[in-house]
Amino acid sequence: MMAVSSGCKGDSMGMDNGKYVRYTPEQVEALERLYHDCPKPSSLRRQQLIRECPILSNIEPKQIKVWFQNRRCREKQRKEASRLQAVNRKLSAMNKLLMEENDRLQKQVSNLVYENGYFRQQTQNMALVTTDTSCESVVTSGQHHLSPQHPPRDASPAGLLSIAEETLTEFLSKATGTAVEWVQMPGMKPGPDSIGIIAISHGCNGVASRACGLVGLEPTRVVEILKDRPSWFRDCRAVDVLNVLTTGNNGTIELLYMQLYAPTTLAPARDFWLLRYTSALEDGSLVVCERSLNNTQNGPTMPPVPHFVRAKILPSGYLIRPCDGGGSIIHIVDHVDFESLSVPEVLRPLYESSTLLAQRTTLAAFRQLRQISEEISQPMVTSWGRRPAALRALGQRMSRGFNEAINGFSDEGWTMMESDGVDDVTVLVNSSPDKVMGATPLYADGFPSISNAVLCAKASMLLQNVPPAILTRFLREHRSEWADSSIDGYSAASVKGGPCGLPLARSGGFGGQVILPLAHTIEHEEFMEVIKLENISHYRAEDMLMPGDIFFLQLCSGVDENAIGTSAELIFAPIDASFTDDAPLLPSGFRIIPINNNSQNPTRDLASTLEVGPPGKRTPADYLGQSGPTKSVMTIAFQFAFEIHLQESIAAMARQYVRNIISSVQRVALALSPSPFGPRSLQAPSGTPEAQMLARWICQSFRCFLGEDLFKTVDERNDSLLKTLWHHSDAIMCCSLKALPDFTFANQAGLDMLETTLVSLQDITLDKIFDRGGRTSVCSELPQILQQGFACLPGGVCLTSMGRPVSYERAVAWKVLNDEESPHCIAFVFVNWSFV
């Protein structure tokens, strides 16, 4: 049967010269089987199909080709229709959420208007009443402001049910009502692609945050995930369910004891004694709410635990409602009193910030739900051969191991070593079997390696005016700026098994750093990667040198500069090339948490303030001019597996290593902090007034002592002079006037010649870049330079910071004078330099 066709028809039709052919059900079934195996078969495959299926023998290959084209067209249309339906359902649900939020805000406005009118009326009434100074009047008027002393609550089963119902009511009033004044969290905008509507409290006791949004999981699955708090809340050390009661409305009451890790070494950990109530509402919604059990009697109690501060959770929880078309609408409320008075005043913002609570707790729950939902809807295997769930488990292990190192609980086997007289770095040792077996690998025969203890060196420091995201990104991208390759080699040797001796002196540096991405969580908030450090020497027993590549599993989060109030982490652990999911991990790393303070930016040296550089090459100067929190707390923890008889030596090495890292981080932080002279562009090499002044001094002094200009043509304006100096092809450097001169400035060619950056430049002394003959020549010329003002040096060879030889045709050194004509530094220009 033939008829005219004008588009994609049903499965039983195919087009031929503007007409269609009707296929039998058997023919359609055969074509569908091939389509599922190969949606776009080649001409040879279509001919083979005709030969293999007799029922298709009367159909021409061209007609079969048209059938497959139409079939792919229908498949694309179905997928697009399905996608649009999902978007429509999401928008409808989001619209419902926004309407509810609008109703709540209108109620809040009405309450505020009523309260404002009430207080205004009270003020007017008080103004009309004659002042009465009698004792009775004073006492009576004061009674209105006294806080009632609540008697102990009954913790019997009936009393617990009463507390649970009261908790449910208070939680719902926060989640959907006006019990708390909520304001939108800065930087979070609702929309179909956002994580949800995020709000923080304003003017309530403790700190509180609230979120509502959509996830593609059924309510029962959501409840299951959220109640398993340690699986998604990285700060949660343990949750123990001590008692379970069943209520008459098919609900459950659980008595919980929960411990949270301390985020820094400067504060104790927190614990909670909780009641958790799970129930179903009349509309089919599920609720999980909880609160601390304080001041109770006639029931179970939890006495104080050493090394923990008992904090309080005010009525909080989760409201999960089924969504039309599948999925769930979720409301989350976290309301906590962390007992901030128990920590030093400088750290109290860590425990008094609703924004930090939202970032570390509330949003963490949402991200876990959305990540699992995405994995279910789009199953995938990463490029590393791991499923996302396996990588999530690895991330959880990394974070937990790092938290354990920071906290060093005695019940896990940690004991503190005596100080070396300086209390800036704390060293702990753990020789418990569980810790050792979890941190050291096995030989091929199954027996453990010889390392029989783990040492942790940790410290915390206050950083001034440097955004955590920028500093963490720099530490990730420039490992060679702070890490010691010999100690990295030592860590790698301990992972590979076998005896590990002490690391030798710092090696020649990193041969190269390669970042191999593995996976990222939703919204790219966290990502995992493997770091390969090339040509690193592995130091083993008896100082045996084993060069090669070493690997670190690395977890990075909080590097989004646009996020407000976000903490950042860089956690890594040495791994073997044949890494398995259950391989031992010994995490180390950095955690940076912003705190609100208005302290001023510290003074920085000239080299750190210069911001010029060619595009595409990231140096510390590239980060200058970024805005961010004025203060943050950085916590550093490094772990090492070792042989117990080397404890004292390893402890001394670890202390010094962490101190070196602290020094490096402080130097980098100074370079990354914004300029005190106002905002600056990252692209235009305008520099700061100090940088422009130095460029002027360099050129003026060259003209004064050598009688000619350093540059043939240049605009005399300071910014143009600095640009010319920075981009000049010859290497120009400045060093101090100390007995052992160190470098204070170099232009881009000078940094390239020395294979260094502005941050690391100040660690290089003049004598390090010359061999013995060159040092002798330069040292002999220094008195002439200071007396005569300049010296011409013959061509020769110098060494980069990586130990590579660099030849130069000739060099000139001259004394740089400031505006008072006093010696400021010595400048060098190396002409026609090249790597040998």
SEKOL-322105 format. One record per residue (C-alpha): residue number from 1; x, z, y. Coordinates in pm, whole numbers, plus 50000, padded with zeros to 5 digits. Layout:
N
   resi    east      up   north
    NUM       X       Z       Y
...
END
This chain:
836
   resi    east      up   north
      1   50000   50000   50000
      2   50148   49891   50330
      3   50068   50006   50684
      4   50230   50027   51026
      5   50438   50344   51089
      6   50555   50483   51426
      7   50767   50787   51342
      8   50868   51036   51080
      9   50594   51046   50819
     10   50526   51277   50523
     11   50754   51325   50224
     12   50581   51042   50033
     13   50654   50770   50287
     14   50955   50561   50381
     15   50993   50295   50650
     16   51089   49933   50601
     17   51091   49689   50895
     18   50836   49890   51091
     19   50616   49954   50783
     20   50615   50235   50531
     21   50616   50253   50153
     22   50423   50522   49967
     23   50624   50700   49695
     24   50483   50858   49382
     25   50516   51238   49334
     26   50779   51179   49065
     27   50984   50963   49301
     28   50960   51223   49580
     29   51072   51497   49338
     30   51379   51295   49236
     31   51468   51223   49598
     32   51423   51589   49694
     33   51660   51700   49418
     34   51927   51469   49550
     35   51860   51578   49908
     36   51920   51944   49828
     37   52248   51848   49659
     38   52355   51595   49922
     39   52145   51554   50240
     40   52345   51251   50353
     41   52440   51039   50049
     42   52667   50742   50081
     43   52564   50388   49990
     44   52739   50419   49652
     45   52563   50747   49582
     46   52222   50594   49662
     47   52289   50302   49428
     48   52398   50548   49159
     49   52073   50736   49206
     50   51870   50420   49148
     51   52063   50353   48827
     52   52025   50711   48702
     53   51653   50742   48786
     54   51442   50460   48637
     55   51141   50569   48842
     56   51332   50459   49155
     57   51429   50120   49018
     58   51156   49939   49212
     59   51274   50081   49546
     60   51539   49903   49747
     61   51852   50098   49858
     62   51759   50032   50220
     63   51423   50204   50171
     64   51595   50507   50013
     65   51833   50520   50310
     66   51532   50530   50547
     67   51372   50806   50338
     68   51682   51025   50375
     69   51693   50958   50750
     70   51330   51067   50783
     71   51389   51368   50560
     72   51679   51488   50776
     73   51467   51432   51086
     74   51186   51651   50945
     75   51435   51920   50843
     76   51576   51929   51194
     77   51226   51949   51342
     78   51133   52236   51107
     79   51445   52432   51197
     80   51388   52382   51567
     81   51023   52484   51534
     82   51128   52795   51342
     83   51387   52880   51605
     84   51137   52839   51887
     85   50885   53057   51704
     86   51149   53329   51662
     87   51240   53307   52031
     88   50873   53322   52124
     89   50820   53631   51908
     90   51125   53794   52063
     91   51009   53713   52416
     92   50660   53844   52339
     93   50803   54168   52205
     94   51038   54199   52501
     95   50747   54134   52737
     96   50556   54414   52566
     97   50855   54645   52610
     98   50888   54554   52976
     99   50516   54614   53036
    100   50547   54958   52876
    101   50854   55029   53085
    102   50665   54920   53397
    103   50377   55155   53311
    104   50623   55440   53259
    105   50791   55370   53592
    106   50454   55362   53769
    107   50372   55703   53621
    108   50712   55829   53732
    109   50650   55702   54084
    110   50308   55868   54089
    111   50461   56198   53977
    112   50730   56174   54244
    113   50473   56100   54514
    114   50262   56396   54399
    115   50564   56629   54388
    116   50677   56512   54731
    117   50332   56585   54875
    118   50319   56924   54702
    119   50657   57034   54837
    120   50571   56907   55183
    121   50249   57111   55178
    122   50438   57419   55056
    123   50689   57380   55338
    124   50411   57358   55595
    125   50234   57662   55450
    126   50553   57868   55457
    127   50603   57776   55822
    128   50255   57914   55907
    129   50294   58243   55719
    130   50439   58538   55912
    131   50779   58642   55776
    132   50755   58957   55563
    133   51084   59133   55493
    134   50947   59407   55270
    135   51102   59465   54933
    136   50775   59386   54760
    137   50745   59051   54933
    138   51102   58952   54849
    139   51064   59041   54483
    140   50730   58865   54451
    141   50850   58542   54607
    142   51160   58543   54391
    143   50974   58575   54063
    144   50871   58211   54075
    145   51234   58101   54029
    146   51333   58331   53742
    147   51414   58157   53417
    148   51200   58298   53134
    149   51389   58469   52850
    150   51255   58311   52531
    151   51226   58544   52232
    152   51386   58437   51904
    153   51199   58152   51733
    154   51062   58197   51384
    155   51268   57992   51135
    156   51039   58045   50836
    157   50886   57726   50687
    158   50576   57763   50905
    159   50790   57833   51209
    160   51013   57533   51138
    161   50707   57308   51119
    162   50595   57438   51458
    163   50941   57368   51603
    164   50935   57020   51445
    165   50598   56929   51598
    166   50711   57059   51935
    167   51032   56854   51906
    168   50827   56543   51824
    169   50610   56589   52132
    170   50907   56644   52364
    171   51097   56349   52219
    172   50803   56110   52266
    173   50763   56228   52624
    174   51125   56124   52686
    175   51111   55799   52489
    176   50789   55661   52637
    177   50690   55910   52905
    178   50828   56064   53222
    179   50980   56391   53095
    180   51320   56266   53210
    181   51392   56062   53521
    182   51563   55750   53384
    183   51766   55502   53586
    184   51903   55172   53460
    185   52262   55200   53346
    186   52497   55000   53571
    187   52600   54666   53426
    188   52314   54646   53174
    189   52046   54387   53249
    190   51745   54340   53020
    191   51667   53997   52883
    192   51608   53805   52560
    193   51981   53793   52483
    194   52066   54149   52590
    195   52110   54440   52354
    196   51804   54609   52508
    197   51686   54814   52804
    198   51947   55083   52862
    199   51890   55381   53092
    200   52068   55706   53170
    201   51930   56036   53297
    202   51928   56151   53656
    203   51916   56521   53738
    204   51836   56674   53399
    205   52007   56945   53198
    206   52299   56810   52994
    207   52348   56436   52960
    208   52093   56188   52829
    209   52060   55818   52758
    210   51775   55601   52639
    211   51758   55251   52493
    212   51479   55030   52368
    213   51510   54689   52210
    214   51439   54462   51915
    215   51612   54427   51580
    216   51536   54198   51289
    217   51504   54480   51033
    218   51199   54649   50885
    219   51123   55004   51010
    220   51209   55176   50680
    221   51550   55005   50671
    222   51610   55106   51034
    223   51533   55470   50952
    224   51770   55459   50656
    225   52057   55324   50870
    226   52005   55555   51167
    227   51985   55871   50953
    228   52323   55783   50802
    229   52498   55877   51126
    230   52860   55876   50997
    231   52823   55508   50900
    232   52779   55392   51260
    233   52881   55680   51489
    234   53262   55675   51490
    235   53284   56019   51656
    236   53087   56184   51374
    237   53309   56370   51128
    238   53042   56497   50889
    239   52670   56561   50849
    240   52569   56812   50581
    241   52203   56844   50480
    242   52164   57213   50391
    243   51791   57231   50330
    244   51494   56993   50300
    245   51126   57083   50341
    246   50828   56855   50281
    247   50540   56874   50528
    248   50173   56815   50461
    249   50167   56486   50656
    250   50425   56322   50424
    251   50703   56412   50663
    252   51030   56591   50595
    253   51215   56865   50781
    254   51591   56880   50728
    255   51834   57147   50839
    256   52165   56984   50926
    257   52515   57093   51018
    258   52702   56819   51209
    259   53060   56799   51335
    260   53191   56560   51599
    261   53556   56473   51651
    262   53716   56559   51984
    263   53798   56234   52169
    264   54129   56371   52300
    265   54393   56627   52209
    266   54309   56827   52522
    267   53968   56954   52410
    268   53820   57116   52098
    269   53576   56942   51866
    270   53199   57003   51879
    271   52953   57107   51610
    272   52573   57136   51593
    273   52314   57331   51393
    274   52010   57102   51384
    275   51656   57050   51272
    276   51564   56688   51194
    277   51202   56585   51153
    278   51098   56253   50999
    279   50730   56152   51010
    280   50488   55864   51055
    281   50248   55829   51347
    282   49887   55715   51323
    283   49972   55367   51453
    284   50222   55311   51169
    285   50532   55389   51373
    286   50810   55594   51218
    287   50978   55878   51407
    288   51303   56060   51343
    289   51356   56340   51596
    290   51595   56633   51611
    291   51701   56934   51815
    292   51944   57222   51790
    293   51827   57544   51628
    294   51936   57820   51863
    295   51808   58175   51886
    296   51610   58173   51559
    297   51526   58444   51307
    298   51373   58480   50957
    299   51552   58169   50832
    300   51882   57997   50763
    301   52153   58017   51027
    302   52496   57863   51078
    303   52765   58105   51203
    304   53031   57980   51447
    305   53308   57771   51288
    306   53671   57818   51400
    307   53819   57542   51619
    308   53471   57407   51705
    309   53256   57461   52014
    310   52886   57494   51930
    311   52703   57239   52144
    312   52330   57167   52171
    313   52114   56864   52108
    314   51796   56877   52311
    315   51491   56695   52169
    316   51621   56348   52081
    317   51560   56082   51818
    318   51433   55739   51723
    319   51088   55579   51751
    320   51056   55270   51529
    321   50750   55047   51557
    322   50682   54738   51344
    323   50698   54418   51543
    324   50454   54128   51507
    325   50619   53859   51298
    326   50875   54094   51143
    327   51146   54323   51269
    328   51115   54644   51468
    329   51087   54769   51824
    330   51312   55072   51861
    331   51333   55350   52119
    332   51641   55572   52106
    333   51692   55891   52307
    334   52011   56097   52302
    335   52004   56422   52499
    336   52301   56656   52458
    337   52455   56961   52621
    338   52824   56945   52527
    339   52909   57285   52682
    340   53144   57121   52930
    341   53258   57455   53075
    342   53467   57506   52760
    343   53717   57235   52863
    344   53957   57210   53161
    345   53790   57101   53481
    346   53971   56767   53491
    347   53817   56675   53154
    348   53461   56785   53225
    349   53349   56436   53329
    350   53405   56335   52964
    351   53126   56575   52869
    352   52909   56536   53178
    353   52873   56156   53183
    354   52548   56006   53062
    355   52713   55664   53079
    356   52978   55765   52825
    357   52706   55910   52601
    358   52521   55579   52618
    359   52834   55375   52546
    360   52970   55583   52259
    361   52646   55694   52090
    362   52324   55518   52191
    363   52462   55166   52210
    364   52666   55225   51893
    365   52341   55271   51699
    366   52191   54953   51842
    367   52503   54749   51771
    368   52511   54864   51410
    369   52148   54763   51362
    370   52191   54423   51525
    371   52512   54355   51334
    372   52347   54427   50999
    373   52044   54220   51100
    374   52268   53925   51189
    375   52457   53952   50861
    376   52132   53947   50663
    377   51989   53649   50849
    378   52316   53452   50848
    379   52527   53545   50545
    380   52889   53450   50595
    381   53243   53510   50477
    382   53517   53546   50737
    383   53832   53336   50743
    384   54012   53628   50580
    385   53788   53608   50273
    386   53602   53930   50358
    387   53234   53975   50416
    388   53135   54141   50745
    389   53023   54456   50563
    390   53371   54495   50414
    391   53530   54453   50756
    392   53289   54709   50903
    393   53398   54954   50635
    394   53763   54885   50719
    395   53690   54945   51087
    396   53520   55274   51000
    397   53824   55382   50797
    398   54059   55286   51078
    399   53861   55480   51337
    400   53815   55782   51111
    401   54186   55797   51027
    402   54274   55781   51396
    403   54025   56058   51479
    404   54165   56275   51202
    405   54514   56230   51347
    406   54396   56326   51697
    407   54210   56637   51579
    408   54446   56756   51302
    409   54201   56994   51132
    410   54361   57261   50918
    411   54098   57221   50644
    412   54236   56869   50589
    413   54586   57005   50534
    414   54739   56964   50882
    415   54990   57224   51000
    416   55162   57227   51338
    417   55542   57218   51363
    418   55729   57429   51613
    419   55792   57275   51952
    420   56135   57149   52049
    421   56104   57334   52378
    422   55898   57066   52554
    423   55524   57078   52489
    424   55436   56724   52593
    425   55414   56595   52232
    426   55246   56781   51945
    427   55372   56720   51591
    428   55172   56801   51280
    429   55256   56759   50912
    430   55020   56705   50619
    431   55146   56725   50262
    432   54809   56774   50092
    433   54762   56546   49789
    434   54448   56381   49929
    435   54621   56281   50253
    436   54940   56162   50082
    437   54757   55957   49818
    438   54538   55806   50089
    439   54832   55705   50305
    440   55095   55579   50061
    441   55068   55289   49818
    442   55130   55274   49446
    443   55407   55101   49259
    444   55313   54817   49029
    445   55308   55062   48735
    446   55047   55276   48910
    447   55266   55571   49009
    448   55276   55677   49374
    449   55563   55587   49600
    450   55821   55850   49684
    451   55675   55935   50030
    452   55512   56273   49983
    453   55399   56378   50331
    454   55247   56241   50651
    455   55359   56333   51003
    456   55157   56280   51320
    457   55296   56288   51674
    458   55026   56292   51942
    459   54986   56344   52314
    460   54738   56292   52597
    461   54806   56185   52953
    462   54614   56130   53274
    463   54629   55776   53414
    464   54572   55696   53780
    465   54365   55404   53900
    466   54410   55165   53607
    467   54107   55015   53428
    468   54108   55101   53054
    469   54007   54746   52958
    470   54301   54586   53138
    471   54559   54835   53013
    472   54434   54806   52653
    473   54441   54428   52668
    474   54797   54436   52798
    475   54908   54675   52521
    476   54749   54441   52266
    477   54901   54120   52401
    478   55247   54258   52487
    479   55342   54486   52200
    480   55712   54432   52266
    481   55671   54606   52605
    482   55613   54945   52441
    483   55679   54931   52066
    484   56011   54978   51887
    485   56061   54707   51627
    486   56284   54930   51410
    487   56008   55190   51381
    488   55754   54917   51308
    489   55990   54806   51034
    490   56008   55163   50901
    491   55627   55182   50889
    492   55610   54848   50707
    493   55866   54966   50451
    494   55657   55275   50374
    495   55355   55055   50309
    496   55546   54830   50070
    497   55638   55133   49859
    498   55972   55268   49757
    499   56206   55506   49938
    500   56225   55477   50315
    501   56524   55599   50509
    502   56537   55681   50877
    503   56493   55392   51119
    504   56815   55288   51287
    505   56866   55240   51658
    506   56635   55002   51839
    507   56680   54653   51701
    508   56724   54335   51898
    509   56352   54304   51971
    510   56057   54110   51838
    511   56106   53762   51706
    512   55745   53683   51787
    513   55390   53820   51776
    514   55108   53624   51612
    515   54746   53745   51636
    516   54524   53634   51348
    517   54155   53702   51430
    518   53932   53831   51151
    519   53591   53919   51291
    520   53405   54064   51587
    521   53094   54274   51621
    522   52783   54180   51815
    523   52839   54105   52184
    524   53214   54091   52108
    525   53238   54464   52182
    526   53489   54516   51901
    527   53709   54285   51700
    528   53947   54316   51410
    529   54263   54115   51362
    530   54591   54100   51175
    531   54909   54117   51383
    532   55210   53941   51233
    533   55544   54040   51383
    534   55803   53781   51291
    535   56166   53838   51198
    536   56150   54218   51207
    537   56412   54411   51014
    538   56267   54655   50758
    539   56493   54957   50731
    540   56497   55109   50383
    541   56701   55371   50201
    542   57075   55376   50269
    543   57020   55167   50587
    544   56954   54848   50394
    545   56841   54570   50626
    546   56552   54358   50496
    547   56453   54100   50760
    548   56116   53935   50746
    549   55760   53942   50881
    550   55551   54258   50893
    551   55176   54291   50931
    552   54941   54532   51106
    553   54564   54554   51069
    554   54437   54608   51423
    555   54105   54723   51568
    556   54044   54661   51937
    557   53743   54754   52151
    558   53645   54804   52513
    559   53847   54517   52663
    560   53553   54368   52855
    561   53643   54418   53223
    562   53280   54365   53329
    563   53152   54664   53131
    564   53116   54977   53343
    565   53237   55316   53225
    566   53349   55188   52886
    567   53621   55357   52686
    568   53879   55136   52516
    569   54074   55169   52189
    570   54364   54993   52022
    571   54412   55119   51666
    572   54648   54966   51412
    573   54791   55039   51069
    574   55075   54872   50876
    575   54958   54667   50579
    576   55113   54455   50309
    577   55060   54079   50299
    578   54850   54125   49981
    579   54614   54366   50152
    580   54300   54479   49965
    581   53987   54651   50095
    582   54078   54983   49931
    583   54445   54975   50033
    584   54581   55293   50195
    585   54571   55305   50574
    586   54768   55520   50815
    587   54619   55440   51158
    588   54796   55496   51489
    589   54711   55382   51838
    590   54567   55447   52182
    591   54233   55563   52321
    592   54157   55542   52694
    593   53843   55708   52834
    594   53748   55671   53202
    595   53659   55978   53404
    596   53515   55981   53753
    597   53750   56105   54023
    598   53847   55998   54372
    599   54223   56054   54358
    600   54444   55806   54537
    601   54658   55537   54386
    602   55020   55641   54316
    603   55314   55479   54493
    604   55459   55183   54310
    605   55788   55007   54336
    606   55831   54658   54476
    607   55881   54485   54144
    608   55551   54621   54019
    609   55357   54510   54325
    610   55464   54146   54323
    611   55181   53935   54190
    612   55317   53585   54184
    613   55368   53372   53875
    614   55289   53031   53730
    615   54946   52985   53576
    616   54907   53028   53204
    617   55177   53290   53159
    618   55052   53646   53145
    619   55281   53912   53286
    620   55205   54257   53425
    621   55172   54097   53767
    622   54886   53883   53638
    623   54670   54190   53612
    624   54721   54324   53962
    625   54435   54356   54205
    626   54174   54444   53940
    627   53934   54720   54025
    628   53843   55001   53791
    629   53792   55373   53743
    630   54020   55592   53950
    631   54118   55814   53658
    632   54122   55796   53282
    633   54252   56001   52993
    634   54476   55826   52741
    635   54532   55977   52398
    636   54820   55854   52181
    637   54864   55933   51811
    638   55120   55787   51570
    639   55139   55863   51197
    640   55434   55818   50960
    641   55464   55857   50584
    642   55794   56017   50490
    643   55991   56205   50229
    644   55956   56579   50274
    645   56330   56649   50288
    646   56352   56426   50600
    647   56087   56624   50789
    648   56305   56752   51074
    649   56468   56414   51132
    650   56139   56224   51123
    651   55981   56480   51358
    652   56262   56436   51611
    653   56232   56057   51584
    654   55852   56068   51625
    655   55870   56297   51929
    656   56118   56072   52103
    657   55923   55760   52009
    658   55597   55893   52156
    659   55782   56004   52470
    660   55927   55656   52506
    661   55580   55507   52464
    662   55440   55744   52728
    663   55714   55636   52966
    664   55644   55268   52895
    665   55268   55314   52938
    666   55317   55493   53269
    667   55535   55208   53393
    668   55283   54948   53278
    669   54994   55145   53429
    670   55169   55151   53765
    671   55211   54775   53751
    672   54849   54718   53653
    673   54694   54949   53911
    674   54541   54782   54218
    675   54751   54742   54530
    676   54703   55004   54804
    677   54706   54717   55055
    678   54366   54588   54954
    679   54227   54330   54712
    680   54443   54035   54617
    681   54386   53707   54440
    682   54538   53652   54098
    683   54602   53287   54169
    684   54758   53268   54516
    685   55111   53416   54515
    686   55067   53593   54846
    687   55237   53915   54735
    688   55230   54244   54921
    689   55392   54330   55256
    690   55685   54488   55070
    691   55738   54174   54861
    692   55720   53950   55167
    693   55960   54180   55352
    694   56213   54168   55066
    695   56195   53786   55058
    696   56270   53780   55432
    697   56564   54021   55393
    698   56710   53812   55108
    699   56701   53488   55309
    700   56820   53642   55636
    701   57115   53816   55466
    702   57216   53496   55286
    703   57222   53310   55620
    704   57413   53596   55785
    705   57696   53621   55531
    706   57727   53263   55404
    707   57638   53075   55724
    708   57372   52853   55567
    709   57011   52875   55451
    710   56925   52975   55097
    711   56654   52706   55092
    712   56683   52366   55257
    713   56330   52351   55392
    714   56088   52641   55410
    715   55804   52760   55629
    716   55920   53072   55813
    717   55593   53251   55746
    718   55640   53544   55510
    719   55393   53429   55246
    720   55545   53078   55232
    721   55895   53227   55213
    722   55791   53444   54918
    723   55627   53150   54740
    724   55941   52940   54781
    725   56159   53223   54654
    726   55936   53289   54356
    727   55907   52928   54241
    728   56270   52829   54309
    729   56437   52669   54005
    730   56754   52879   54035
    731   56742   53235   53904
    732   56737   53484   54193
    733   56765   53855   54116
    734   56822   54182   54301
    735   56988   54496   54169
    736   57024   54845   54310
    737   57332   54991   54476
    738   57377   55260   54212
    739   57702   55324   54027
    740   57536   55151   53731
    741   57319   54890   53906
    742   56980   54812   53754
    743   56755   54519   53838
    744   56471   54575   54085
    745   56341   54222   54134
    746   56367   53870   53993
    747   56184   53548   54067
    748   56008   53359   53788
    749   56325   53166   53697
    750   56514   53495   53681
    751   56254   53649   53450
    752   56267   53339   53229
    753   56647   53347   53224
    754   56651   53712   53113
    755   56347   53665   52883
    756   56169   53963   53033
    757   55883   54061   53264
    758   55861   54245   53593
    759   55765   54564   53410
    760   56061   54555   53169
    761   56307   54424   53427
    762   56381   54770   53566
    763   56506   54881   53223
    764   56789   54624   53237
    765   57118   54719   53399
    766   57364   54471   53540
    767   57628   54543   53277
    768   57389   54458   52991
    769   57358   54090   53078
    770   57735   54017   53079
    771   57991   54017   52804
    772   58317   54212   52849
    773   58486   53941   53056
    774   58181   53891   53276
    775   58141   54267   53333
    776   58506   54291   53439
    777   58466   53999   53679
    778   58148   54129   53838
    779   58272   54487   53869
    780   58587   54367   54041
    781   58380   54170   54293
    782   58136   54452   54382
    783   58370   54616   54640
    784   58424   54276   54805
    785   58048   54216   54814
    786   57987   54550   54983
    787   58276   54503   55229
    788   58274   54129   55299
    789   57904   54076   55234
    790   57924   53813   54960
    791   58126   53677   54667
    792   58127   53347   54479
    793   58142   53385   54100
    794   58263   53117   53858
    795   58039   52974   53589
    796   58003   53167   53267
    797   57770   53304   53004
    798   57534   53602   53018
    799   57288   53750   52771
    800   56908   53776   52783
    801   56718   54094   52703
    802   56672   53946   52354
    803   57048   53897   52312
    804   57043   53518   52353
    805   57333   53355   52544
    806   57257   53175   52872
    807   57510   52963   53056
    808   57518   52905   53432
    809   57721   52663   53643
    810   57806   52910   53920
    811   57668   53219   54087
    812   57665   53375   54432
    813   57619   53744   54511
    814   57548   53886   54856
    815   57454   54209   55022
    816   57092   54236   55134
    817   57038   54422   55461
    818   56711   54571   55580
    819   56575   54560   55936
    820   56803   54849   56035
    821   57097   54646   55896
    822   57158   54905   55626
    823   57244   54789   55271
    824   56926   54764   55064
    825   57039   54592   54742
    826   57263   54317   54603
    827   57115   53973   54538
    828   57238   53713   54287
    829   57154   53346   54248
    830   57250   53174   53921
    831   57268   52796   53965
    832   57181   52545   53691
    833   57131   52797   53412
    834   57027   52698   53059
    835   57004   52852   52713
    836   57308   52787   52496
END
